[in-house]
């Protein structure tokens, strides 16, 4: 059993007044994170996901934990840019009588090892969901994030970024059929999460941006993999797998650790362990810049002010 010094019961401070958005909050470690936050009295938690019935179950849990914390379901399909844009506009409009700020944006949702396919917008589906959808959500919500006194953007990645071998920009609108394709496509999306968060931190120094690997957690995403991919995960990680509750520790830590104890733009493994990626692509600042510029161009029509040209 893996043990950690982090304890969400005692190490998460009082969150009074804080507003939180969690993607993928209706199941898995996103749901665990929502429950952990609710125990510390935040003002509002947006629960982003695709299933209203699942969201209702989580909202009932949170209401029982903290009757004073307001909660709402935020319908959002991260593979659809129009859905993401609509979700962001809902948050920007804000619930009635809410504080116009966003303290914690936790980009938790993700898909893994999907069969070949394209998103509704024509992008490779894992890249569309794990990177592009979250990038649009972040960019549209940044004006609200910047209003918080200690704003946090927490982006989940995976050590699968080591399998990516780079980002094939000329093929991101194809299904990319190739050997070990499911894992390599997943790795590309996780590499993008890592690189994008680092570039975001450079461009928005007033926002603390933290990229985290949650560890190997037996979430529903893993449980629903094909039997061969599930077996690969089991055989290669069984000795350091985490429980669902432990799997949320790193992103919770990144959301609440004192600002002087975390480096914006850095990558952390569980829990709060600063780590330097070893692959050339993961360390490549030029690739991070190219990804930022490509992403801005793809999202331009959804951003009211156009592409971000700072830096």
C-alpha positions, 0 to 999 in steps of 0.5 A: 500500500502506498502511503502519503503525508497529505491528508485532505481532512486536515491539510485543506484549509477553510475555503469560505468564499471560494468558487470551484469548477471541476471537470469530470466531477460526476465520477472517479477522482473528480467526484472524490475531489468535490467531496473533499472540497465540500468538507471545507465550506467553499461558496460554490462548486460547479460540477462539469460532466455529461450525465445529469443523473450522475451529477444529481447524485453527487450534488446530493452527496455534497449537500449532505456534507455542506448544506451551505455550499451551493452546487450546480451541474455544468453540462459539458462534452469536452470533445465538442468545442461548442459544448465547452464554449456554452459551459464556459459562458454559463460560468461567466454569467454566474449563478444568482448572487454569486461572487464574480470570480473563479478560485480553482479551475480543476481540469480533471476529466479525460479519456484514454485508449479510445478506438480511432475516431474524430471529434465533432469538430474533426480532431483526433478524439483523445486530443480533442477531449483531453487537450483542446476542450480543456484549453478552450475552457481555460482560455474563456474562464481566465478573466474570471480566474484572474479576479480571484485573490489566489487563482489556481488552474490545475491540469491533470496529465499522465506519465503516458506523455513519455509514449507520445514521441511528439505532437504531429500537428499535421495529423491532428485532424486524422484518426492516426492509425498506427502501431500501439495507436491507442496509447500513443494518441493518449500520450500525445494528449497528455504531453499537450496537457503538460506543455500547455500548462507550462506555457500558460504559466509563462503568459499568466504569471498572476495565476498559479498553474500546476500540472499534476500526475494523479498516479495510477488509479483504478478509475472507471476510465481504466475499468472500461478499457479493452481487456488487453489495455486493462491487462497492460495497466494491471501488469505494469503498475500493480505494485503502486496502484492507488485507491480512488481517494488517494488518486485525488490527493495530488490535484487537491494538494495543488489546489490549496497548497500555500502559493510560496510552496508551489512553482507555477508551470511545474509538474508534480507527481503524488503528492507534491513531488516536483518532477522534471520530465525526462523525454526531450519532447516534454522538456521542449520549450519550442514545442510548448510554444508551437502547441500554444500558437496552434491551439490559439489558432484553432480556438480563435473563433470561440474567443471573443478577444481573438488569439492571445498574442502576449509574450 
